[in-house]
């Protein structure tokens, strides 16, 4: 029974809860905007150039790969098996958003997909070309083995 509670007290507490929710949402949006800006620079200046270099070197070694740059990501795809690829993208479902990775490998009807985070403990602005190269080199074997 609500007889012990005053309407004015409930109203005050409700207003506090709504204000706190607005503050949390605003702070999360700010973190997401900052992450998107850092990720855009990372994608342009770090990830895409490394993916392209790996594709070029692999081609010289007899392994054909194509680089695709879908919106907000970069993907290295096997020219032999188009369903085999590795990619990075910004996972905005996390707070703060992080650089996510995906490796997809298809063998007949079996498809194996693994996802993770590239340097989850680090801010996006600190992820380097070496980190991207290490990720690609750790995954390249599964793209060429048959």
Protein Blocks (a to p, Z undefined) as FASTA:
>chain_A
ZZlpcfklmmmmmmmmmmmmmmmmmmmmmmmmmmmmmmmmmmmmmmmmmmmmmmmmmmmn
opacdddddehiacdddfklmmbccdddddfkbccddddddddddehjbccdddddehkl
bcfklpcfklmmmmmmmmmmmmmgZZ
